[in-house]
Amino acid sequence: MTPLLGLLMILLALMGAPLFTVIAASAMFGFYLSGIDLSVVIIEFFRIAEMPVLLAIPLFTFAGYLLSESQAPQRLVRLTQSLLGWLPGGLAIVGLIACALFTAFTGASGVTIVALGALLYPALKQSGYSDAFSLGLVTTSGSLGLLFAPALPLILYAVIAQQLGLGQDITVNAMFLAGILPGLLMLFMLTVWSIWSNRTQPLTPFSWSSTRTALIESIWEIPLPLVVLGGVYSGFFAISEAAAVTAGYTLLVEVAIRREITLQRLPAVMRESMVLVGGILLILGVSLASTNYLIDAQVPAKLFEWIRELVSGKYAFLVLLNLFLLLLGTMLDIFSAIVLMVPLLLPVAIGYGIDPLHLGIIFLANMQIGYFTPPVGMNLFIASYRFGKPITQLYRATLAWFLILLAAVLIITYWPWLSLGLARSA
C-alpha cells in the first residue's frame, strides 16, 4: 500500500467517514493505481452471495434479537440462580454464565449489558454484593461469550481467513471448537475470583421446588443450545443449517408458543436485526475487495519482512500483538477490527509459525477485554450510561476483572494447545 493510500484512509477516518467508505476508497484507489478495472469491487460483493456460511450471520443475529426482546434473559437468570445459588458467590456465577450464553447468541456485548444488566445489577446489590463488584461483573461479563459458538465474530474470522487462500484449514467448525477451552478458562478464572471475593456472603439453600419451577419455565429455551451446538459439533448440522434451526425454533417459541413478541412487534425486531447484518455484510464486501488488493500488492509479505527486521522471535511478536490488539479493542468494534486487521496480521503470524486458529482466538480474546480497557473501552461507556455511574467509578470497578482476564489472555497466547487441542484433533 502506497503511503498516499495509507494517508487517504487516515484522513477519511479522522473526518468521520463511515468505515465501509474508508475501506472501499482504499481498495478502489489501490486498484486504480494498479491499472485494474474497478468492477473487481462489485465482483467481490457477488462473491458474498456464493458463500453458504454467510447465511449463518443474518439467521443467528435474528435469533439473538428475538431472545433479547423476549423474557428469555429473565428465565435464564432464574434457572441458573436456582441451580447455583447455594454456592458462595452463586449469584455472581449465575451472572457470568448467563451473560456468556446470551452474548454467544447475540454476538454483541453491549446488548448483553443493556438486556441482562438491568436484571443482574439490582439482584446483586439486593443480595449483599458490593457496588464495585456488581458493576465490575455486569460491565466485563457482557463480552465473555464472544469465544463460544455461535458468536458472530468466530464466523466472521473464519470467513475472512478462508478468503486469504493461505492453504490452512480455517473452518467455522474449527473456530467454534478452538474457542471452547479458552472461553471456559476465562469463565473459570472469573468464577474463582467471584467465589473468593464473596466467600462471606450468605448462601441461598438449594430448593428442589424452585429448581423444578425454573426448569419448567425454561422448558422451551433449554433445548436450544443443546440441539444447535450438539448438532454442529457432531457434524449433524452444517453451520448454515444450525443457524436456520436456531432462527426457526426461536421464532416458533417466542412468537407462536410463548407469544412474548407480538406479530405487530415482529417486523420491528426483524428490521433492527437486519440493520446490524446489513452493516456487517457491507463492510465485509468492501473488505474482501481491499484484501484482494493487499494480496496483489504483496502488502502482507512486505509487512512481514519489515516486522521481521524489528522482531526476531515468535514470542516477542506475540507480546507486541497483544498490546496492539488491546489498544485496537478500545477503538474499534470487533467486526470492524476483524475485517480491517485479519488480512494484514494473519499472513504475518503464519510467517512466525503461529497457527491461524490460535491467532483467531488470541485476536478475539484481546478484543473481548479491549471492550472495557480504560480509558475508552466501549462497554465502560455503555455501563456508565445504563447504570448512571461516573466513568471513573467504572474504571475502578473493572480493574480486578481486567487483570484476571488479561492473565487469561496471556495463558491463551502462550499455551497454543488450549486453542488447538480440540480443533486440530477433531
Beta strands, then each sheet from edge to edge (+ up, - down):
end
